[in-house]
C-alpha cells in the first residue's frame, strides 16, 4: 500500500507524516487490496481541512473533514473513510447470507421432569 501525504499552505513535518502513515496502516484492513492512499492537508486561515482518497482494486473512497486542530481533522476524515470501507465489506459479506426462510430451525429439546 502506497501512502502519499501532502500539505498546502504549511510545512509538512516528519512527525505529521509518520502519524498519518501509522494511523492509516492500522485503520485499513489488508483484505481490501488497497493500492494507494492519498492524504491532502490544507490550512485555510485558522482551520485545517483534510482530504483522504483511498484507491482499492475495484472501489474508490474519499472523505474530508475540517477542524481547528490538524490531528483532529485528520482523525475525523480517516474515521469517515474507514466507515465507508467497513460499509462496503459488510455489504459484500451480507450478500452471501442465506435468507431466513431457507434457514433450518434447530428442534427444541423436550423438557425433562
N, C-alpha and C positions, 0 to 999 in steps of 0.2 A: 504494500500500500504506500503510495507516494503522498506525502503531506506537504503542501505548499502554504506558507504563511506570509502574507504581505501586509504592509501598512501604508496609510495615506495620511499626510499632514502631521506625522510624528515619527520618531525613530523607533524601529523595532529592536528591542534589546534581546540579548541571548536568553534572559530569564523568561520573557514573554513567549519566545519561540519554543523553548523547552516545555513550558507549562501547557501550551496548546497541543504540542505533539504528544505529551503524556496523556492528557485528558482524552484526546481523540483516539489514541491507540487502545485505551482501556474501555472506552464507552461503546465502540462499534464492534459488532460480532464478526468473527472471522468467516462464518459460513456464507456471508452475502457476496463474497468475491468483489470487494471494493478495489477499484483500480487507483483512484486518487481522491484526495480531499483538499479543497482549496478554501482557505480562510482569508478574508479581507477585513482588516480593521481600519476604521476611518474616524478621525477626530473632527467633529463639527462643533465649532465654538467651544462649549464646555461639556459636551456629551460624546460618548463613543458609540459607534454603530459597527456591529459585527455581522458579516455575511458569511455563511458556510454553504459550500456546494459539495455534495458527495456524488461521485460518479461510480456506479456499480455496473455489473455486467449488462443488465437489461433495464436498469432504472436510474433516474437522476433525482436527487433530493436537494432542496435548498431551503434555508431558514435564515432569518435575520432578527436582530434584537438591538434595542438602544437602551443605554443606561449612562449614568454619570460616572460609573466605575468601569474600567476596561475589563476586568476579570468577571464582573457580574454580567456584563453584556455578552461576553464570550460564553459563559456558562449557560445563560438563557438561550442563546442561539443553538448551542450544542444540545441542550435538552429538547428543543423543538425538532431538531434534525433526528435525534435518536428516537423520538416519539413517532416520527414518520417511518423510520426503519422498522421499529417494533410493530407498527400497524401493518406494514407490508408482510412481515414474517408471520404475524397472526392470521392475516388474510390467506396466505398461501397454505398454512398448516390447517386452518379451519376448512379449507376446500376439500381436504382429504377425509374428514369425519363421515361416519355413517349416519344416516338420518335416524331419528328416534323411532320411527315406525318399523325400521328394519332391525333395530337392536333387540336382542333377546333378553327377556327379564329372567332373573335368577329365581327359581322356585323357592318359596318360603318354607323353612323347616317347621314341622308341626311342633307345637308346644308340648313339652313333657311335664307330666304331673307326678 
